[in-house]
């Protein structure tokens, strides 16, 4: 399954801050429909993600009926991204 969407980068300011983009509701529902076939635990879904020219392997995290895409520091640096930037994310479910 492939998914593409646009969303804003936000930061979760926990003990170890992370940057995320939220998958829109419809695409999250589509992902949830296949989650039992692809998850390796806790409802996370392994994906290949891409923003711009930068791709990376990560896992989507379920949160409040939707999924979050973690944006690694190396990706943010390579694509010159900051909190609040709007990005187009491509996902390929593994």
Secondary structure, 3 states (H helix, E strand, C coil): CEEEEEEEEEEECCCCCEEEEECCHHHHHHHHHHHHHHECCCCCEEEEEEECCEEEEEEEEEECCEEEEEECHHHHHHHCCCCCCEEEEEEEEC
